[in-house]
Amino acid sequence: MIRIRRAYEPAARGDGRRLLVERLWPRGMRKEALRLDGWVKDVAPSTELREWFSHRLDRWSEFQRRYRRELSAHRDAWSPILEASRRGPVTLVYSAHDAEHNAAVVLRDFLTRRALKRAPRRKPGTSARKH
């Protein structure tokens, strides 16, 4: 399971592995306060894309498209996150004010789709339980 949480919110018990997915450190936050397991800068949007988007809602659809294209070209940046999510919960920590229109939302959705594509498919009528 992959979740997202704003850096300025306190960590929760069920967060699992907490990864900062920003190129820049969140303003005013001390390392100890974030309780991170890692900082994955390379999975964040490029500086050019981040600056172009500038959190303008009229650019949201295009930002998503461009960011997914960047992610597709950099599998080595996000594949460890996907692998970690197979072993337990992962929380992507972000710093944007807008909880619905930010790179962590796009990354979570991108990784969730990838996880579903790789999940083993069952034949119709079969049970997932072992007898």
Secondary structure, 3 states (H helix, E strand, C coil): CEEEEECCCCCCHHHCEEEECCCCCCCCCCHHHHCCCEECHHHCCCHHHHHHHCCCHHHHHHHHHHHHHHHHHCHHHHHHHHHHHHHCCEEEEECCCCCCCCHHHHHHHHHHHHHHHHCCCCCCCCCCCCC
